[in-house]
């Protein structure tokens, strides 16, 4: 980091090992007094966060708010996270690729939520922080002792969902391949665990979003594509009940969020956007996503419950199944 910019009252806190509620009131006045949070002030707050071992309950809220204001609203372009700003944030909050504290993890997620757009890599980095804890028992999520490595509880699913929601701003509506890769990594490593049912719901919807949108379907907003009104939440472990609930109600709820390429083109044409429609028709569907999926499920082992659900969704939603996926689809026929 560069040279720290501190007023005398703020600098005085560096000699203490404690931040009180009264200190936070003073910091709000000093940092937000002119309506602008500067890089120097943000870096000074990081220095205080690192030094003080005893922090009041008001500190994390103020810290997250102030640094987010700087990096999202004061740095240009306002409201958008540039690659340089994302790199600065990662350097500030982490050591060896891992976020230092829960407060800094909350800062990372909050920045993603407040930015209109952010680099794809920042979302994947945030997902990796959850994976570090779930898969290897590492990182700030382990500090309160509630998380069990190797198992995904509801709290971790909701944090993953929150991160994916946050990245659904301008130009990031569909799930990206890098995000899908991270979710598959978590699924692979926790397949034998008694995961919370909400994990199956998030996994299937997110991967289906990636595959279907890459095949030309209109991408719904992420909060629609990944919504919680799931057909999985009440599902019993038995596969029969699992599929019964899925096909009877929840499947239609997911499918209605997506619109086929032909439907999109018709609407464009009706609005005299013929040129855009013709360009969309001219595009060829890239088979790489189908191959990507086929390489990750059903090879030399039985299909897992959520993989079967994913293939069932694709089977019902897609008018044409890519030949690469046909053998897998046949397994759920």
C-alpha positions as CSV (number, residue, x, y, z in Angstrom):
1,X,0.0,0.0,0.0
2,X,1.0,3.6,-0.4
3,X,1.6,6.3,2.2
4,X,-1.2,6.3,4.8
5,X,-3.2,9.5,5.1
6,X,-4.4,10.0,8.7
7,X,-5.7,13.0,10.6
8,X,-4.2,13.5,14.0
9,X,-7.2,11.9,15.8
10,X,-7.1,8.9,13.5
11,X,-3.4,8.5,13.8
12,X,-3.8,8.5,17.6
13,X,-5.7,5.3,17.4
14,X,-2.7,3.5,16.0
15,X,-1.0,3.6,19.4
16,X,-3.9,1.8,21.0
17,X,-4.9,-1.9,20.8
18,X,-8.6,-1.2,21.0
19,X,-11.3,0.6,19.0
20,X,-14.3,1.7,21.0
21,X,-17.8,2.9,20.0
22,X,-16.7,6.4,20.7
23,X,-13.7,5.9,18.4
24,X,-16.1,4.8,15.6
25,X,-18.2,8.0,16.0
26,X,-15.0,10.0,15.7
27,X,-13.8,8.0,12.7
28,X,-17.2,8.6,10.9
29,X,-16.8,12.3,11.4
30,X,-13.2,12.4,10.2
31,X,-13.5,10.0,7.3
32,X,-17.0,10.9,6.0
33,X,-16.8,14.6,7.0
34,X,-16.0,15.9,3.5
35,X,-18.2,13.3,1.8
36,X,-15.2,11.6,0.1
37,X,-13.3,8.5,1.3
38,X,-9.8,8.6,-0.2
39,X,-7.4,5.8,-0.9
40,X,-5.2,7.0,1.9
41,X,-8.1,6.9,4.4
42,X,-9.1,3.5,3.2
43,X,-5.6,2.2,3.7
44,X,-5.4,3.8,7.2
45,X,-8.6,1.9,8.1
46,X,-7.0,-1.3,7.0
47,X,-4.0,-0.5,9.2
48,X,-6.2,0.1,12.2
49,X,-8.2,-3.1,11.6
50,X,-4.9,-5.1,11.5
51,X,-3.5,-3.5,14.6
52,X,-6.4,-3.4,17.0
53,X,-7.2,-6.7,18.6
54,X,-10.2,-5.5,20.6
55,X,-12.8,-3.9,18.4
56,X,-16.3,-2.8,19.3
57,X,-19.4,-4.2,17.5
58,X,-19.8,-0.9,15.5
59,X,-16.3,-1.2,13.9
60,X,-17.0,-3.9,11.2
61,X,-20.1,-2.0,10.0
62,X,-18.2,1.2,9.7
63,X,-15.1,-0.4,8.2
64,X,-17.1,-2.2,5.5
65,X,-19.1,0.9,4.7
66,X,-16.2,3.2,4.4
67,X,-13.9,1.0,2.3
68,X,-16.8,0.1,0.0
69,X,-17.6,3.8,-0.5
70,X,-14.0,4.4,-1.5
71,X,-13.6,1.5,-3.9
72,X,-17.1,1.5,-5.5
73,X,-18.2,5.1,-5.4
74,X,-15.1,7.3,-5.2
75,X,-12.7,5.5,-7.5
76,X,-13.5,6.0,-11.2
77,X,-15.6,4.9,-12.9
78,X,-18.1,5.5,-10.1
79,X,-20.2,2.4,-9.3
80,X,-18.0,0.1,-11.3
81,X,-15.2,-2.1,-10.1
82,X,-12.2,-1.8,-12.4
83,X,-9.6,-4.6,-12.6
84,X,-7.0,-2.3,-10.8
85,X,-9.4,-1.7,-8.0
86,X,-10.2,-5.4,-7.7
87,X,-6.5,-6.2,-7.5
88,X,-6.0,-3.5,-4.9
89,X,-8.8,-5.0,-2.8
90,X,-7.5,-8.5,-3.0
91,X,-4.0,-7.4,-2.0
92,X,-5.5,-5.4,1.0
93,X,-7.7,-8.2,2.4
94,X,-5.7,-11.4,1.8
95,X,-2.5,-13.2,2.4
96,X,-1.4,-16.1,0.1
97,X,-4.8,-16.1,-1.7
98,X,-6.9,-16.3,1.5
99,X,-8.9,-13.6,3.1
100,X,-7.7,-12.7,6.6
101,X,-10.8,-12.1,8.6
102,X,-14.6,-12.4,8.6
103,X,-14.8,-8.6,8.5
104,X,-12.7,-8.5,5.3
105,X,-14.7,-11.4,3.8
106,X,-17.9,-9.4,4.5
107,X,-16.2,-6.4,2.8
108,X,-15.4,-8.4,-0.3
109,X,-19.0,-9.6,-0.6
110,X,-20.4,-6.2,0.2
111,X,-18.3,-4.6,-2.6
112,X,-19.6,-7.2,-5.0
113,X,-23.2,-6.4,-4.0
114,X,-22.8,-2.6,-4.3
115,X,-20.8,-2.5,-7.6
116,X,-22.9,-2.3,-10.7
117,X,-20.2,-4.5,-12.4
118,X,-17.0,-6.2,-11.3
119,X,-14.3,-8.4,-12.9
120,X,-15.3,-12.0,-13.2
121,X,-12.2,-13.1,-11.2
122,X,-13.4,-11.2,-8.1
123,X,-16.5,-13.3,-7.8
124,X,-14.6,-16.5,-8.3
125,X,-12.1,-15.3,-5.6
126,X,-15.0,-14.8,-3.2
127,X,-16.4,-18.3,-4.0
128,X,-13.0,-19.7,-3.4
129,X,-13.0,-18.3,0.2
130,X,-16.1,-20.4,0.9
131,X,-14.5,-23.4,-0.8
132,X,-11.3,-23.0,1.3
133,X,-13.4,-23.5,4.4
134,X,-15.8,-26.1,3.2
135,X,-13.2,-28.3,1.5
136,X,-10.0,-27.7,3.5
137,X,-11.1,-26.2,6.8
138,X,-9.1,-23.0,6.1
139,X,-9.9,-19.3,6.2
140,X,-12.0,-16.8,8.3
141,X,-15.2,-18.9,8.1
142,X,-13.5,-21.4,10.4
143,X,-12.8,-19.0,13.2
144,X,-16.1,-19.4,15.1
145,X,-15.9,-23.2,15.0
146,X,-19.4,-23.7,13.6
147,X,-18.4,-24.8,10.1
148,X,-17.7,-28.5,9.5
149,X,-15.1,-29.1,6.8
150,X,-16.3,-31.5,4.1
151,X,-20.0,-30.6,4.5
152,X,-22.0,-27.7,3.2
153,X,-24.5,-26.3,5.7
154,X,-27.3,-23.9,5.0
155,X,-25.2,-20.9,6.1
156,X,-22.5,-21.7,3.5
157,X,-25.1,-22.2,0.7
158,X,-26.6,-18.8,1.5
159,X,-23.2,-17.1,1.4
160,X,-22.5,-18.8,-2.0
161,X,-25.9,-17.7,-3.2
162,X,-25.2,-14.1,-2.0
163,X,-21.9,-14.0,-3.8
164,X,-23.5,-15.2,-7.1
165,X,-26.4,-12.8,-6.7
166,X,-24.0,-9.9,-6.1
167,X,-22.1,-10.6,-9.3
168,X,-25.2,-10.5,-11.4
169,X,-24.8,-6.8,-12.4
170,X,-24.2,-5.2,-15.8
171,X,-23.0,-7.9,-18.2
172,X,-22.8,-10.6,-15.6
173,X,-26.3,-12.0,-15.7
174,X,-25.5,-15.6,-16.7
175,X,-23.3,-17.9,-14.5
176,X,-19.8,-17.9,-15.9
177,X,-17.7,-21.0,-16.6
178,X,-15.2,-20.0,-13.9
179,X,-18.1,-19.8,-11.4
180,X,-19.5,-23.1,-12.5
181,X,-16.0,-24.7,-12.2
182,X,-15.9,-23.6,-8.5
183,X,-19.3,-25.0,-7.8
184,X,-18.4,-28.3,-9.4
185,X,-15.3,-28.5,-7.3
186,X,-17.3,-28.1,-4.1
187,X,-19.9,-30.6,-5.3
188,X,-17.2,-33.2,-6.1
189,X,-15.4,-32.9,-2.8
190,X,-18.6,-33.0,-0.7
191,X,-20.6,-35.6,-2.6
192,X,-20.5,-38.1,0.3
193,X,-21.5,-35.6,2.9
194,X,-25.0,-35.0,4.3
195,X,-25.2,-31.5,2.8
196,X,-28.1,-29.2,3.4
197,X,-30.8,-29.7,0.7
198,X,-30.4,-26.1,-0.3
199,X,-27.0,-27.0,-1.8
200,X,-28.6,-29.2,-4.4
201,X,-31.0,-26.5,-5.3
202,X,-28.3,-23.9,-5.8
203,X,-26.0,-26.3,-7.7
204,X,-28.6,-27.5,-10.2
205,X,-29.9,-24.0,-10.9
206,X,-26.5,-22.4,-11.3
207,X,-25.1,-25.1,-13.6
208,X,-28.3,-25.2,-15.6
209,X,-28.1,-21.4,-16.0
210,X,-24.6,-21.7,-17.3
211,X,-25.4,-24.5,-19.8
212,X,-28.7,-23.2,-21.0
213,X,-27.5,-19.6,-21.5
214,X,-24.5,-20.8,-23.4
215,X,-26.9,-22.6,-25.7
216,X,-28.7,-19.3,-26.6
217,X,-31.4,-19.0,-24.0
218,X,-32.1,-15.6,-22.6
219,X,-30.4,-15.3,-19.2
220,X,-32.9,-14.3,-16.4
221,X,-31.5,-12.1,-13.6
222,X,-29.5,-14.2,-11.2
223,X,-31.9,-13.6,-8.3
224,X,-34.6,-15.2,-10.6
225,X,-32.5,-18.0,-11.9
226,X,-31.2,-19.0,-8.4
227,X,-34.3,-18.1,-6.3
228,X,-35.0,-20.0,-3.1
229,X,-38.5,-21.2,-3.9
230,X,-37.1,-24.6,-4.6
231,X,-38.4,-28.0,-5.3
232,X,-35.4,-29.4,-3.4
233,X,-36.0,-27.9,0.0
234,X,-38.6,-30.4,1.1
235,X,-37.2,-33.3,-0.9
236,X,-36.4,-36.6,1.0
237,X,-33.2,-38.5,0.4
238,X,-34.9,-41.1,-1.7
239,X,-34.4,-40.5,-5.4
240,X,-38.1,-41.2,-6.3
241,X,-39.4,-38.5,-4.0
242,X,-36.7,-36.2,-5.2
243,X,-37.7,-36.5,-8.9
244,X,-41.4,-36.6,-8.1
245,X,-41.3,-33.2,-6.4
246,X,-39.1,-31.8,-9.1
247,X,-41.2,-32.7,-12.1
248,X,-44.6,-32.1,-10.4
249,X,-44.0,-28.4,-9.6
250,X,-40.5,-27.0,-9.4
251,X,-39.3,-27.8,-12.9
252,X,-41.9,-25.5,-14.5
253,X,-40.9,-22.8,-12.1
254,X,-37.3,-22.9,-13.3
255,X,-38.1,-23.3,-17.0
256,X,-40.4,-20.3,-17.1
257,X,-37.5,-18.1,-16.2
258,X,-35.8,-19.0,-19.5
259,X,-36.9,-18.0,-23.0
260,X,-35.8,-20.0,-26.0
261,X,-33.7,-18.3,-28.7
262,X,-36.7,-18.3,-31.1
263,X,-38.9,-16.5,-28.7
264,X,-36.3,-13.8,-28.2
265,X,-35.9,-13.3,-31.9
266,X,-39.7,-13.0,-32.4
267,X,-39.9,-10.3,-29.8
268,X,-36.9,-8.4,-31.3
269,X,-38.5,-8.6,-34.8
270,X,-41.8,-7.4,-33.4
271,X,-39.9,-4.3,-32.2
272,X,-38.3,-3.8,-35.5
273,X,-34.9,-5.0,-34.3
274,X,-34.4,-7.2,-37.4
275,X,-30.7,-6.6,-37.6
276,X,-30.1,-7.9,-34.0
277,X,-32.4,-10.9,-34.6
278,X,-30.5,-11.8,-37.8
279,X,-27.2,-11.5,-36.0
280,X,-28.5,-13.8,-33.3
281,X,-29.7,-16.4,-35.8
282,X,-26.3,-16.3,-37.5
283,X,-24.6,-17.4,-34.3
284,X,-23.7,-21.1,-34.0
285,X,-24.2,-22.8,-30.6
286,X,-20.8,-23.6,-29.1
287,X,-20.6,-27.3,-28.1
288,X,-17.8,-26.6,-25.6
289,X,-20.3,-26.3,-22.7
290,X,-21.9,-29.6,-23.5
291,X,-18.5,-31.2,-23.6
292,X,-17.5,-29.4,-20.4
293,X,-20.5,-30.9,-18.6
294,X,-20.1,-34.4,-20.0
295,X,-16.5,-34.5,-18.8
296,X,-17.6,-33.7,-15.2
297,X,-20.5,-36.1,-14.5
298,X,-21.2,-39.7,-14.8
299,X,-17.8,-41.0,-15.8
300,X,-16.8,-44.3,-14.3
301,X,-19.3,-43.8,-11.4
302,X,-23.1,-43.6,-10.9
303,X,-24.8,-40.3,-11.4
304,X,-25.2,-38.3,-8.2
305,X,-28.6,-37.1,-7.1
306,X,-28.1,-33.5,-8.0
307,X,-26.5,-34.5,-11.3
308,X,-29.5,-36.5,-12.2
309,X,-31.7,-33.5,-11.4
310,X,-29.5,-31.3,-13.5
311,X,-29.8,-33.6,-16.5
312,X,-33.5,-33.9,-16.0
313,X,-33.9,-30.2,-16.1
314,X,-31.8,-29.9,-19.3
315,X,-33.8,-32.7,-20.9
316,X,-37.2,-31.0,-20.2
317,X,-36.0,-27.5,-21.0
318,X,-33.9,-28.0,-24.2
319,X,-35.7,-28.6,-27.5
320,X,-32.5,-30.1,-28.8
321,X,-29.9,-32.1,-26.8
322,X,-26.3,-32.0,-28.0
323,X,-25.1,-35.4,-29.0
324,X,-22.3,-35.3,-26.4
325,X,-24.9,-35.2,-23.7
326,X,-27.2,-37.8,-25.2
327,X,-25.7,-40.8,-23.3
328,X,-26.1,-39.0,-20.0
329,X,-29.6,-37.8,-20.8
330,X,-30.6,-41.4,-21.6
331,X,-29.6,-42.4,-18.1
332,X,-32.4,-40.2,-16.7
333,X,-35.0,-41.0,-19.4
